[in-house]
């Protein structure tokens, strides 16, 4: 549950897109992102790379929730997970293909994967010297996480291609 706020009460963003200030107001937790390796060049017919390997300082549980990748204080991507920990610590859970922080060459060939697209964009932003953070909000149930994601996606961030079904 949002800290002191019902998910029904999510307001509009303070700017054109959601910002890190908005996420903080909604009770999200902020995590520092650091680059371990940049410019991993894998064969990528869709041109989404190069890619990166990231470390995210997040003490997050394998619980349902909503997360956002924030680039220079603006939310660039919003997603929902049944297990938030997988999003940034999937490799440590033997779930590396569900992790945004590393792209294996075998993952890059999956044309429909948002993780490949987002990882390539994160690499480009870090290369340009732009600050990246990962924000997350643990919720009680998967259904609550789905509803919260849908409300946040009413203002579609630039890296989200479409709203959830």
C-alpha positions as YAML, in Angstrom:
chain: A
units: angstrom
residues:
- id: 1
  name: UNK
  ca: [0.00, 0.00, 0.00]
- id: 2
  name: UNK
  ca: [1.23, 3.52, -0.71]
- id: 3
  name: UNK
  ca: [2.54, 5.22, 2.40]
- id: 4
  name: UNK
  ca: [-0.41, 7.14, 3.78]
- id: 5
  name: UNK
  ca: [-2.18, 7.28, 0.46]
- id: 6
  name: UNK
  ca: [-4.66, 5.06, -1.35]
- id: 7
  name: UNK
  ca: [-3.67, 4.00, -4.85]
- id: 8
  name: UNK
  ca: [-7.07, 5.38, -5.86]
- id: 9
  name: UNK
  ca: [-5.76, 8.87, -5.01]
- id: 10
  name: UNK
  ca: [-2.80, 9.03, -7.41]
- id: 11
  name: UNK
  ca: [-2.75, 12.54, -8.78]
- id: 12
  name: UNK
  ca: [-1.51, 13.82, -12.09]
- id: 13
  name: UNK
  ca: [2.22, 14.39, -12.53]
- id: 14
  name: UNK
  ca: [3.58, 17.82, -11.66]
- id: 15
  name: UNK
  ca: [5.03, 18.24, -15.18]
- id: 16
  name: UNK
  ca: [4.51, 16.76, -18.65]
- id: 17
  name: UNK
  ca: [5.92, 13.48, -17.37]
- id: 18
  name: UNK
  ca: [6.22, 12.02, -13.89]
- id: 19
  name: UNK
  ca: [9.30, 13.24, -12.02]
- id: 20
  name: UNK
  ca: [11.37, 11.82, -9.18]
- id: 21
  name: UNK
  ca: [9.65, 14.37, -6.91]
- id: 22
  name: UNK
  ca: [6.28, 12.89, -7.89]
- id: 23
  name: UNK
  ca: [7.49, 9.36, -7.13]
- id: 24
  name: UNK
  ca: [8.82, 10.47, -3.74]
- id: 25
  name: UNK
  ca: [5.45, 12.12, -2.99]
- id: 26
  name: UNK
  ca: [3.72, 8.82, -3.82]
- id: 27
  name: UNK
  ca: [5.93, 6.85, -1.42]
- id: 28
  name: UNK
  ca: [8.37, 5.25, -3.85]
- id: 29
  name: UNK
  ca: [11.87, 4.36, -2.63]
- id: 30
  name: UNK
  ca: [14.92, 5.64, -4.52]
- id: 31
  name: UNK
  ca: [17.87, 3.42, -5.44]
- id: 32
  name: UNK
  ca: [21.28, 4.48, -6.71]
- id: 33
  name: UNK
  ca: [22.36, 3.06, -10.07]
- id: 34
  name: UNK
  ca: [26.03, 2.71, -11.02]
- id: 35
  name: UNK
  ca: [27.55, 1.42, -14.23]
- id: 36
  name: UNK
  ca: [29.65, -1.71, -13.97]
- id: 37
  name: UNK
  ca: [30.29, -2.05, -17.73]
- id: 38
  name: UNK
  ca: [29.18, 0.22, -20.59]
- id: 39
  name: UNK
  ca: [28.94, -0.23, -24.35]
- id: 40
  name: UNK
  ca: [28.50, -3.99, -24.51]
- id: 41
  name: UNK
  ca: [28.25, -4.47, -28.26]
- id: 42
  name: UNK
  ca: [26.22, -7.53, -29.19]
- id: 43
  name: UNK
  ca: [24.74, -8.30, -32.60]
- id: 44
  name: UNK
  ca: [21.45, -6.39, -32.50]
- id: 45
  name: UNK
  ca: [19.43, -6.29, -35.73]
- id: 46
  name: UNK
  ca: [16.97, -3.83, -34.16]
- id: 47
  name: UNK
  ca: [19.70, -1.29, -33.28]
- id: 48
  name: UNK
  ca: [18.78, -0.95, -29.60]
- id: 49
  name: UNK
  ca: [22.33, -1.20, -28.24]
- id: 50
  name: UNK
  ca: [25.02, -0.97, -27.17]
- id: 51
  name: UNK
  ca: [24.10, -2.28, -23.75]
- id: 52
  name: UNK
  ca: [25.34, -2.03, -20.17]
- id: 53
  name: UNK
  ca: [25.83, -3.92, -16.94]
- id: 54
  name: UNK
  ca: [24.50, -1.99, -13.93]
- id: 55
  name: UNK
  ca: [24.54, -2.28, -10.17]
- id: 56
  name: UNK
  ca: [21.45, -1.08, -8.32]
- id: 57
  name: UNK
  ca: [21.62, -0.49, -4.58]
- id: 58
  name: UNK
  ca: [18.17, -1.71, -3.61]
- id: 59
  name: UNK
  ca: [17.13, -3.74, -0.61]
- id: 60
  name: UNK
  ca: [13.92, -4.83, -2.28]
- id: 61
  name: UNK
  ca: [11.97, -8.01, -1.64]
- id: 62
  name: UNK
  ca: [10.53, -10.47, -4.13]
- id: 63
  name: UNK
  ca: [7.08, -8.91, -3.68]
- id: 64
  name: UNK
  ca: [4.65, -7.28, -6.15]
- id: 65
  name: UNK
  ca: [5.09, -3.65, -6.97]
- id: 66
  name: UNK
  ca: [5.65, -0.86, -9.44]
- id: 67
  name: UNK
  ca: [8.98, 0.62, -10.51]
- id: 68
  name: UNK
  ca: [10.34, 3.43, -12.61]
- id: 69
  name: UNK
  ca: [13.62, 4.17, -14.32]
- id: 70
  name: UNK
  ca: [14.35, 7.87, -13.82]
- id: 71
  name: UNK
  ca: [16.67, 9.76, -16.15]
- id: 72
  name: UNK
  ca: [17.76, 13.22, -15.02]
- id: 73
  name: UNK
  ca: [14.80, 13.45, -12.55]
- id: 74
  name: UNK
  ca: [12.22, 12.57, -15.24]
- id: 75
  name: UNK
  ca: [10.51, 9.15, -15.24]
- id: 76
  name: UNK
  ca: [11.48, 7.49, -18.51]
- id: 77
  name: UNK
  ca: [9.90, 4.07, -17.96]
- id: 78
  name: UNK
  ca: [7.26, 2.62, -15.63]
- id: 79
  name: UNK
  ca: [6.69, -1.07, -15.10]
- id: 80
  name: UNK
  ca: [5.03, -3.58, -12.81]
- id: 81
  name: UNK
  ca: [6.45, -6.78, -11.38]
- id: 82
  name: UNK
  ca: [5.18, -9.78, -9.46]
- id: 83
  name: UNK
  ca: [8.63, -9.88, -7.80]
- id: 84
  name: UNK
  ca: [10.36, -6.48, -7.69]
- id: 85
  name: UNK
  ca: [13.68, -8.00, -6.68]
- id: 86
  name: UNK
  ca: [13.92, -9.73, -10.10]
- id: 87
  name: UNK
  ca: [13.93, -6.38, -11.89]
- id: 88
  name: UNK
  ca: [17.39, -5.38, -10.64]
- id: 89
  name: UNK
  ca: [18.74, -8.47, -8.87]
- id: 90
  name: UNK
  ca: [17.48, -11.23, -11.19]
- id: 91
  name: UNK
  ca: [20.94, -12.65, -11.83]
- id: 92
  name: UNK
  ca: [21.33, -13.36, -8.11]
- id: 93
  name: UNK
  ca: [18.00, -15.20, -8.19]
- id: 94
  name: UNK
  ca: [18.91, -17.30, -11.26]
- id: 95
  name: UNK
  ca: [16.49, -15.08, -13.23]
- id: 96
  name: UNK
  ca: [18.97, -12.98, -15.22]
- id: 97
  name: UNK
  ca: [16.64, -12.75, -18.23]
- id: 98
  name: UNK
  ca: [14.09, -10.87, -16.10]
- id: 99
  name: UNK
  ca: [16.68, -8.32, -15.02]
- id: 100
  name: UNK
  ca: [17.09, -4.88, -16.61]
- id: 101
  name: UNK
  ca: [20.66, -4.48, -15.33]
- id: 102
  name: UNK
  ca: [22.34, -6.87, -17.75]
- id: 103
  name: UNK
  ca: [21.64, -7.96, -21.31]
- id: 104
  name: UNK
  ca: [22.96, -11.35, -22.28]
- id: 105
  name: UNK
  ca: [23.61, -11.78, -26.02]
- id: 106
  name: UNK
  ca: [20.80, -14.36, -26.15]
- id: 107
  name: UNK
  ca: [18.33, -11.80, -24.73]
- id: 108
  name: UNK
  ca: [19.19, -9.16, -27.33]
- id: 109
  name: UNK
  ca: [17.69, -11.22, -30.16]
- id: 110
  name: UNK
  ca: [14.23, -11.08, -28.51]
- id: 111
  name: UNK
  ca: [12.65, -8.28, -30.47]
- id: 112
  name: UNK
  ca: [9.67, -7.80, -28.14]
- id: 113
  name: UNK
  ca: [11.61, -7.46, -24.87]
- id: 114
  name: UNK
  ca: [11.23, -4.07, -23.19]
- id: 115
  name: UNK
  ca: [14.27, -4.92, -21.06]
- id: 116
  name: UNK
  ca: [16.53, -4.88, -24.12]
- id: 117
  name: UNK
  ca: [15.16, -1.51, -25.26]
- id: 118
  name: UNK
  ca: [15.41, 0.05, -21.78]
- id: 119
  name: UNK
  ca: [18.92, -1.28, -21.14]
- id: 120
  name: UNK
  ca: [20.13, 0.24, -24.41]
- id: 121
  name: UNK
  ca: [18.57, 3.59, -23.46]
- id: 122
  name: UNK
  ca: [20.11, 3.43, -19.97]
- id: 123
  name: UNK
  ca: [23.54, 2.81, -21.54]
- id: 124
  name: UNK
  ca: [23.12, 5.85, -23.82]
- id: 125
  name: UNK
  ca: [22.02, 8.08, -20.92]
- id: 126
  name: UNK
  ca: [24.92, 7.02, -18.70]
- id: 127
  name: UNK
  ca: [27.36, 7.52, -21.60]
- id: 128
  name: UNK
  ca: [26.00, 11.06, -21.94]
- id: 129
  name: UNK
  ca: [26.69, 11.71, -18.24]
- id: 130
  name: UNK
  ca: [23.03, 11.79, -17.23]
- id: 131
  name: UNK
  ca: [21.99, 10.71, -13.72]
- id: 132
  name: UNK
  ca: [20.01, 7.44, -13.58]
- id: 133
  name: UNK
  ca: [18.02, 6.17, -10.59]
- id: 134
  name: UNK
  ca: [15.63, 3.27, -10.05]
- id: 135
  name: UNK
  ca: [12.49, 3.92, -8.00]
- id: 136
  name: UNK
  ca: [10.19, 1.23, -6.61]
- id: 137
  name: UNK
  ca: [7.03, 0.84, -4.59]
- id: 138
  name: UNK
  ca: [6.20, -2.47, -2.96]
- id: 139
  name: UNK
  ca: [2.47, -3.22, -2.85]
- id: 140
  name: UNK
  ca: [0.31, -5.82, -1.12]
- id: 141
  name: UNK
  ca: [-0.97, -7.73, -4.14]
- id: 142
  name: UNK
  ca: [-0.30, -8.21, -7.82]
- id: 143
  name: UNK
  ca: [-3.74, -6.74, -8.60]
- id: 144
  name: UNK
  ca: [-2.90, -3.57, -6.66]
- id: 145
  name: UNK
  ca: [0.39, -3.34, -8.56]
- id: 146
  name: UNK
  ca: [-1.44, -3.70, -11.89]
- id: 147
  name: UNK
  ca: [-3.93, -0.97, -10.95]
- id: 148
  name: UNK
  ca: [-1.18, 1.36, -9.76]
- id: 149
  name: UNK
  ca: [0.86, 0.83, -12.93]
- id: 150
  name: UNK
  ca: [-2.20, 1.53, -15.08]
- id: 151
  name: UNK
  ca: [-2.89, 4.79, -13.23]
- id: 152
  name: UNK
  ca: [0.72, 5.92, -13.57]
- id: 153
  name: UNK
  ca: [0.72, 5.05, -17.27]
- id: 154
  name: UNK
  ca: [-2.16, 7.43, -17.96]
- id: 155
  name: UNK
  ca: [0.70, 9.87, -18.51]
- id: 156
  name: UNK
  ca: [2.82, 7.68, -20.74]
- id: 157
  name: UNK
  ca: [6.58, 8.01, -20.08]
- id: 158
  name: UNK
  ca: [8.77, 8.29, -23.20]
- id: 159
  name: UNK
  ca: [10.22, 4.76, -23.03]
- id: 160
  name: UNK
  ca: [6.90, 2.99, -22.52]
- id: 161
  name: UNK
  ca: [5.61, 1.89, -25.89]
- id: 162
  name: UNK
  ca: [2.09, 1.02, -24.80]
- id: 163
  name: UNK
  ca: [-0.07, 0.75, -21.75]
- id: 164
  name: UNK
  ca: [-0.46, -2.59, -19.97]
- id: 165
  name: UNK
  ca: [-3.29, -4.88, -20.95]
...
